[in-house]
Amino acid sequence: MFGFLGRRRDEREVIEIEPDGPVDCIADFTYNFYWQHRGEKLDPDERIPGTSHTFREVVEHLKDGGEVIVRGDAGHRLASSMGADLAYFGGGGGVMDAGVVTVEGDVDTRMGISMVSGTIYVKGEVRDPIGNIIEVRSDRRGYKKFMSVTDILMNGLRAEPVNVTLEPGRMVIDDGHVRDTLGARLDADVEIIHHGNVDLSTGILMRRGTVRIMGDAGKNTGALLSGGTVIIQGDCDDFSGIDMRDGYLMVDGDAGKFLGAQRRGGVILARRGKPVPPTSESDLTEDDRRVLMEAGLRPHLFRKFS
């Protein structure tokens, strides 16, 4: 099926597509980080294989509050950064409302990374790691429903979470999933506690709030951190604090190699780590010790990298 534009009973306009196999980056608001590859990996104006709709048409449709139905499986990075009003594409750099993505089959890894608004329904299975999303109780029979962690904490819950506890100012996640980009673009005085390991870019572009990981983290933890606090109660992979701008990154273990690469500001506190310029090791201040103690960590075990 090449493509179809119709209207559901709730009056939301719908695009239906049936791609040739599980195509990557459907509804990816970054077009697979277009500013890095300039079309070599993905041209926003090329048609999604097997359909009459382009990648750009799908994203613009979601920006207008529409629904995209994928008749079949979806590949990696489905709905990446959905709801991000990206400055590179003429946006204001904040968050916008987004529509609905529905998948009639399975979804491969990294669904909903850095997602900040909108809704995803999936009929089949979703492969870990997933993104900045949790499952909530579905209002469609036979489908799992997913929403952005950031959206829920900043705008309120509109459905019952699954294996997630919500308290005033706090979300506790203990659902067994591995996540990328948890807390992406969070800008509220709230706390996320995640039981179990995470993967890429925890806390990316956060401005306020706290993300605490009860486990290990992958690469790029605290990337582009612009405020708030990220706490890893385990080890990190490499490039922690890359391009960090403000806030605190605390690692109760090994923060990895290339620590603080291209860092512009903020403070990294870790038991171990191998920094690269402009980041270097320095002495803890009284404020650093206070912050560590408030986080339940033992200052005498930590080094400062700034």
N, C-alpha and C positions, 0 to 999 in steps of 0.2 A: 504494500500500500504506500503510495507516494506521499500523501498528506491530506489532511482534512481540517477545515475550520468550521466549527459549529458552535452551538450554545447549549449548555446544560440547563436543567430545570431551575437551578438557582440563579440563572441569568448570567453566570460567568462564561465568558467566551472560551472556547476550547480549541486547542490545536492537537490533533492526533497524528502521531508518526509511527511508522513501523520500520525501524532502521535495518540495514543489512548486518545482522549480528549485534553483539553488545558494543556499541560505539562509545568511546571515551568522551568526556567533557561535554555531555549534553547539559544544557542549562548552567554552564560554567560562566559566571559573571566576569571572570578574569580572562576567559578564552585561553586557559592554560598559561597564564602569565604572559600575555601577548607582548607586553613592553620589553620582555627579555629576548624573545625569539623573533619578533616582528613578522610573524606569519609563516615562519619556516616549519613550526610544529602544527599550527592550526590557523587557518584563515577564517575569521568570523563570517565572511560573506560566501564561504563555500557551503554547498548543500550537505546536510547530514546524509551520509551514504544510505541510499535506498528511499529517500524522501524528497519532497519538493520544497522543504523548508530549510533555511540556513541556520547556522548556530546563532547568528545575531537575531534573527527573527524570533527564535525561541526565547532568548533572554529579554528582548524588548516586550514580548508578549507577557512574560512574567512580571516585568516592571509595571505593566499596565493592569496587573491584578488578575490576569488570565490563568487558565490551567493548561498544562501540557501533559498529554497522555502518551506514554511510550508503550506501544503494543509489542511487548517482547522483553528481552533482557537489556539492561543498561551496563555500560562499562565503568571504568574508573572515574572518579572526580565528578560524579553526578551532583549538580546543584552547588558546585564550589562557590563560596563567597556570595551565595544567594542573599540578596537584600543589601549588599554593600554598594553604596553610591560612589563608585570609584572616580577619583579626580582625574586619572589618566584618560578616562572616556568622557570627560566634561562634567562629572558629578561634583558634589560638594564635599566628598570625602567622608561623609557620615553614613547613616543608615536610612534606607527607604523601605516602604512596604513592598512585599512581593507576593506572588500568587501561589499556585499549587502545582507540584509535579507528582504525577501518578505513574507508577511502573507496574505493568501487568506481569512481569517476570521477576528475575533475580537482579541484584545490583552488586557490582564488584567493589573493590576497596575505595576508601576515602570519600564516601558519600557525605556531602554536607560539610566539608572542611571549610572553616571560617564562615559558616552560614550564620546570618544574623536576623533573618526574618523569613516568612513563608512557611509552607507545609509540604512534607513529602509523604506520600502513601506508597507502600510497596506490597505487592501480592505475594512475592516469592521470598527468597532469602537475601540477607545483606551480609557481605563479607567484611570482617574486620581488617584493618582499623577503620572505624567510622570517624566522623568529624565532630564538630561542635554541636551535637544534637543528642537528644534523649528520646526514647519511645514514650508516647502518651497513649491513653486509651482511645482506641479508634472509634469513629462514628460511621465507618464504612465496613460492613461485614466482609470478612475474608482478607482485609488489608491491615498491615501494621502502619501506624501513623508516627511521624517523627517531627519534632520541632526544635528550634535553636535554643540552646542553653542560655545564650545571651538575651535573646528575645524574651524568654520566660522571666528571667531575673530582672529585666529592665521594664517590661511592659505588663507583667502579670500572667499567671497561668490560666489557660482557657480549656484545659483538659486534664484528666487525672494522670499523673506520671506512673510509669511501670518500673518497679524496682528502684525507685528514686524517692528520697524523703525530702519534702519541702518544709522548712521552718521559716519564721520571720527572718529575712535577711540571710538565709542560708539554704544551699542545696547540697544534699549528700547523695552521691552516686555510687551504687554498689551493685551493678547489673552484669558484671563480667565482661563488658566490652572494653576493648582497647581504643583509645581516641587520639586523634590529631587535633591541634588548634583549640583545645579546650579553653573557654573563656575569651575567645577572639573578640576584640573590640569592646570588651566589657567596660562600662563607664557608670558604675553605681557602687555604693558602699555595701557590698554584699560579699558572701564567701561561698566558694565552691570547694567541696571536699570530695575527692575521687579516690575510691579504694581500688587498688590495682594499678598496673603499669599503664603508661600512656606512650604515644609515639611523637610525632613531629610537632614542633612550634607551639608548645603550650604557652598560653597567655599572649599570643601575638597581638600587637596593637592595642593591648589593654591600656586604659587610662586611670581607672579606679577599681577597687575591689581586691579580693584575695583569692588565689587558686592554690589549693594545697593538694599535692599528689602523694598518696600513701603507697609509694612504690617507685619504680625507676621511670625515667623519661628518655625520649629519643633525641634526635638532633634538633638544633635551633630552638631549644627551650628559651623562652623569654625574648625571642626575636622581635625587634621593633617595639619592645616594651616601652610604653610612654607614661607609665604611672602605675600605682598599685603595687601588689606584692605577689610573686610566684614563689611557692615553697615546694621543694622536691625532697621528700623524706627517703631518699635513695640516691642512686647515681644518675648522671646524665650522659648522653652521647656527646659528640663534638659540636662545636660552634654555639655553645650556650651563650646567651646575651649578645648575639650578633646584632649589630646595628641598634643596640639598646639606647634609649633616649632619656629615660627617667624611671624612677621606682626602684624596687628592691627585687633581686633574684637571690634566693637562699637555697643552697644545695647541701643537705645533710649527708654528704658523701663526696664522690668524685664528680666534678663539673666537666671533666673531659678536656680535650685539646682544643686549641684555637679559641680559647675562652675570651669573650669580650671583643671579638674581631669587629672592627669598624664601629665600636661603641662611641656614642656621642655624649652620654650622660648616664646617670643612675649608678647603683652600687651592686656589686656581686659579692656575696658572702658564701664561702664554701669551705669544706674541710680540705679539699685538694682541687687542683686544677692547673692547667698549663696555659697561661694567658699569652696573647700576642698584642703588639702595639695597636692602638694607643693604650691598652689596658696593662697594668702592672700591679704587683702586690704592694700593699701598704699596711700601716698599722690600723687596728680597729680603734674607732672613736667611742666615746661614751654613748653617743646616739646609736652606733652600731650594736653595742652590747645590749642596750635597752631594747632595740627592735628584735634582736635574737631571743632575748628572754621573753618578750611578749608573745613571740611565736612558739614558745615552748622548747626552744633549742638552747644548747649549752655553749655560751660564747667562747670559752677557753679552747674549744675544739676547732674554731673557725679561723679562716684567713680572709682578708679583705682584698678585693680586686677592683680597682677603679682607675 
